[in-house]
Amino acid sequence: MAITPTRRTLLQVAAAGTAVAALPIGVREVAHPPAASAAEAPGMDKVVTSVCEMCTVRCPILVRVRDGKVVRIEGNPKEKSTQGAICARGNAGISLLEDPDRVRTPLIRVGKRGEGKFRKASWEEAYRYIADRLTVIRGSYGPQALGVGRRPSAGDVFLLTFAKAFGTPNIFSHESSCPLGRNVAMDVTLGTSGVAIDYSKVDYLLSFGRNHMETLAVPQAQGIVAGLARGARLVYLDPRRTPTSTAATTWLQPLPGTDLAFALAMLQVMVAEELYDHDFVTRYTHGFEQLAAAVLEYTPEWAATKTGIPAATIRDVARDFGGARPRAVADFGWFSSSYLNDFQLRRAILALNALVGNLEVPGGLFLVKGLKGYGTELGDWKKPKLPAVTAERVDGAGVPGRFPLVPIKDGLCQALPESVLTGKPYALKAYIAHRFDPLAAIPDQPRMIEALNKLDLLVSVDVYMSDTGAYADVILPECTYLERTDPVMEASGLAPKIRLRQQAVPPQGDARPSWRIYKELAGATGLGDYFAYKDIDEIVAAQLAPLGLTAAELEKSGQWTPPDAKPTYLRKTDPTAPVKLKTPSGKIELFSEELAKLGFEPALRYMAPPEPPKGTFRMIQGKCAVHTNSATQNIPVLHELRPSNELWIHPVPAGRLGIKDGDGVIVRVGKLEQRGVAKVTGDILEGTVFTYHGWGRVSPGLSRVKGKGIGFNALMPVITDPLSGSLVMRETFVEVSKS
Amino acid sequence: MSTATKTDVRHQYALVVDTNKCIGCEACSVACRVENEVPDGHWRSRIVPPTSGGSKVPMKWSCMHCADAPCVQVCPTKATYRRPDGIVVIEAAKCVGCKYCIVACPYGARYFDEKAGLPDKCDLCVDRLDAGLEPACVQTCVGRALALADLAAPNDEAAARIRSGEARPLHPELGTKPSVYYVVGK
């Protein structure tokens, strides 16, 4: 492993002959801080290969440690897709690690819910507190009265095992507040959501609001930038100027919610002008005839009246896109909890890709080639068979007649208040939120607060006292990703790949890793048999055993691909090669009998977004590059970069309302309001206002960010797509006034 | 990349910022901040974002390492000077904290570290350079928009972009001969 010296230990390393022989020992050009030279103290550097967790992308990193402290985090230069880069958040991991606001000891609530008043407790007392209440709840209501919610992560297996051992089916992820609509559309159309884009080789990338340069996944952004540098085109649709519109070769500003009209019109042109791959369509798709019939009426002239984009432009984009086949890709996006037509939009985007025949060729879409396809799998620790769960889920995920298409590993996280407050189909009485903040993430904050208040037991497992944490009975401090080793994670792409997140420094205070938290909580709850491992090392060893790989080998590089596995495009050399898809037809389903059977629209169909009532604005949200959802706004360095959000409003309506740049504004939906500051800018459409997501926080434990900015989620009602189960978070209209 | 020391005149460093590749993500800002232990509230390097009324592209903004640097000229104790390899540095032991340099810098690239009682700014991560490493901002750049150029090296790609005029300094009319060069326009 390459040792990367820190600036403070250069002399040591140089003396050891590793880096440079001719360093002028003792000469420092810039003595800053002045005491730094005195700090050239003993203590060997170590560099730990690990995996970032500042967002969900999980970039490989090198963590430099000296005297038990993390001094720098860099990207692992061995990873080709990032080349040693990490984003602002990844660079700021140390600021999270050292944040005084972190919860470092278990806390038991002493004040009212939401007051944030807690007393310190031992882990034993905290476990006993939770276990006693869970036992009572199970006795009175059955195990299904427990719900658990989490951000999917390498370590969530412990929470999931605990929930399954306890006997509840009510397991939720945050996905229904983010990519669920897209995932379900992919499941229906391609038979899997394990599909990725070969960004760096794409010649023509069409993005329907996927803001690659700001809602940042480093490998994606880097691939696209490299593509642009060699002459690739990026056509980007967004009502707002973003870093992606700056990078794009063409930026189009459609009216919010009308991207579907644009996509359908492109399909219409491509079918009418035969700008598609006939052989591919015949061989690999199902339902082209129905698609052709469905899009017949969706002409560019029609779409122009919906989107506000000229018909000629739409036609040009369709022709260019079709002409660039097969290295043309329409990005299926990420966040897709925007409009009721989002599922249709994602289906239409997947159809665009199908028409250019880009599946499994360089510069197209590819199926993720995981370990399983390579004939092996990660092992697991030994545990008894988990009990059969018979109770139905509260949210109807996977249930015929309710949300049959929603994966039960995700469910509908927005179902919590409905269940608790109406008792339909029955009431959840206990909830464990693991690195997940329903109060910040899910719309209708007042109703969520009412529900949290009504729970018999609310536990938050987190690094901070989140908004939800402020309402919890118990907060269990999980240590950060720099202080723990996680189970081996798959990070496969064109070839199978695994990665290991390794502990770089000991946990601060009394924080603990989740493998330990749930093992110990299970012990206190009488479920210890399911966690019969000694420690994380034993788990990692069990995982690696089937691969014939030792932990020591994986620790060195931090990631591993089977030695004889090569990046694979199934259709690179033979465009007729078989591609197995797990759809009913075994093909890309442009028309879905399965949807029809379930009572949903089987064909592509336009659904208009609602029109804003007079005097209101369409309200859209987005993510900025220096924060992740609602998780990082309080981290000192990142908070300094962007401490609050603003309401973007166009100069014309701002002038009408007497709002000047920097003025205080009130944003209202019905009786609910949020206050913030106006940013008067031509970078947004006239009838639309915008804020970054993640502000309007209520937890007293978030000392920097509490009370800052606009929390639009708090104002929105819960609207759920009856098909995908996804939240719909862009169909709420707001009134804006000067405060 | 080859190594450099204080007395090394074999190198002539400059920074090339390709704004076509910069996505404005501020990874460089934070890498710099952590690498150089910059105190709370201060930054050696930031990104000025594009807006409809302002710059069309994101602009990385930090010390320009000028050949005719006003900060060097006004420094009463010669604490600020330009190394033979082109890096403008501050020798803390000689600095009296008068702040003339902060006022003199036309690019507003310096800040005052109240705790240390000293001005500070980008030094192109001299410690890293001396150890044969790229500056932290270059190393972490997501778009690979930043490149350390060595104008003394004949085959240096980034230096070639400066020589050809493709990469140009910001506000050359100020006459300070900056060593940070920007590629603007596709």
Boltz contact constraints between the chains, C-beta under 6 A:
constraints:
  - contact:
      token1: [A, 5]
      token2: [B, 131]
      max_distance: 6.0
  - contact:
      token1: [A, 7]
      token2: [B, 127]
      max_distance: 6.0
  - contact:
      token1: [A, 10]
      token2: [B, 127]
      max_distance: 6.0
  - contact:
      token1: [A, 10]
      token2: [B, 131]
      max_distance: 6.0
  - contact:
      token1: [A, 19]
      token2: [B, 131]
      max_distance: 6.0
  - contact:
      token1: [A, 19]
      token2: [B, 132]
      max_distance: 6.0
  - contact:
      token1: [A, 20]
      token2: [B, 3]
      max_distance: 6.0
  - contact:
      token1: [A, 20]
      token2: [B, 131]
      max_distance: 6.0
  - contact:
      token1: [A, 20]
      token2: [B, 132]
      max_distance: 6.0
  - contact:
      token1: [A, 24]
      token2: [B, 5]
      max_distance: 6.0
  - contact:
      token1: [A, 29]
      token2: [B, 89]
      max_distance: 6.0
  - contact:
      token1: [A, 29]
      token2: [B, 126]
      max_distance: 6.0
  - contact:
      token1: [A, 30]
      token2: [B, 89]
      max_distance: 6.0
  - contact:
      token1: [A, 30]
      token2: [B, 90]
      max_distance: 6.0
  - contact:
      token1: [A, 30]
      token2: [B, 123]
      max_distance: 6.0
  - contact:
      token1: [A, 31]
      token2: [B, 92]
      max_distance: 6.0
  - contact:
      token1: [A, 32]
      token2: [B, 92]
      max_distance: 6.0
  - contact:
      token1: [A, 32]
      token2: [B, 120]
      max_distance: 6.0
  - contact:
      token1: [A, 33]
      token2: [B, 116]
      max_distance: 6.0
  - contact:
      token1: [A, 34]
      token2: [B, 92]
      max_distance: 6.0
  - contact:
      token1: [A, 34]
      token2: [B, 116]
      max_distance: 6.0
  - contact:
      token1: [A, 72]
      token2: [B, 34]
      max_distance: 6.0
  - contact:
      token1: [A, 84]
      token2: [B, 139]
      max_distance: 6.0
  - contact:
      token1: [A, 85]
      token2: [B, 140]
      max_distance: 6.0
  - contact:
      token1: [A, 85]
      token2: [B, 142]
      max_distance: 6.0
  - contact:
      token1: [A, 86]
      token2: [B, 140]
      max_distance: 6.0
  - contact:
      token1: [A, 87]
      token2: [B, 25]
      max_distance: 6.0
  - contact:
      token1: [A, 87]
      token2: [B, 27]
      max_distance: 6.0
  - contact:
      token1: [A, 87]
      token2: [B, 142]
      max_distance: 6.0
  - contact:
      token1: [A, 88]
      token2: [B, 25]
      max_distance: 6.0
  - contact:
      token1: [A, 88]
      token2: [B, 26]
      max_distance: 6.0
  - contact:
      token1: [A, 88]
      token2: [B, 27]
      max_distance: 6.0
  - contact:
      token1: [A, 88]
      token2: [B, 30]
      max_distance: 6.0
  - contact:
      token1: [A, 91]
      token2: [B, 27]
      max_distance: 6.0
  - contact:
      token1: [A, 91]
      token2: [B, 30]
      max_distance: 6.0
  - contact:
      token1: [A, 91]
      token2: [B, 31]
      max_distance: 6.0
  - contact:
      token1: [A, 91]
      token2: [B, 34]
      max_distance: 6.0
  - contact:
      token1: [A, 92]
      token2: [B, 30]
      max_distance: 6.0
  - contact:
      token1: [A, 94]
      token2: [B, 34]
      max_distance: 6.0
  - contact:
      token1: [A, 213]
      token2: [B, 23]
      max_distance: 6.0
  - contact:
      token1: [A, 216]
      token2: [B, 25]
      max_distance: 6.0
  - contact:
      token1: [A, 218]
      token2: [B, 142]
      max_distance: 6.0
  - contact:
      token1: [A, 221]
      token2: [B, 23]
      max_distance: 6.0
  - contact:
      token1: [A, 221]
      token2: [B, 142]
      max_distance: 6.0
  - contact:
      token1: [A, 222]
      token2: [B, 142]
      max_distance: 6.0
  - contact:
      token1: [A, 225]
      token2: [B, 21]
      max_distance: 6.0
  - contact:
      token1: [A, 225]
      token2: [B, 143]
      max_distance: 6.0
  - contact:
      token1: [A, 243]
      token2: [B, 23]
      max_distance: 6.0
  - contact:
      token1: [A, 243]
      token2: [B, 24]
      max_distance: 6.0
  - contact:
      token1: [A, 246]
      token2: [B, 50]
      max_distance: 6.0
  - contact:
      token1: [A, 625]
      token2: [B, 25]
      max_distance: 6.0
  - contact:
      token1: [A, 626]
      token2: [B, 26]
      max_distance: 6.0
  - contact:
      token1: [A, 637]
      token2: [B, 30]
      max_distance: 6.0
  - contact:
      token1: [A, 641]
      token2: [B, 26]
      max_distance: 6.0
  - contact:
      token1: [A, 682]
      token2: [B, 52]
      max_distance: 6.0
  - contact:
      token1: [A, 683]
      token2: [B, 52]
      max_distance: 6.0
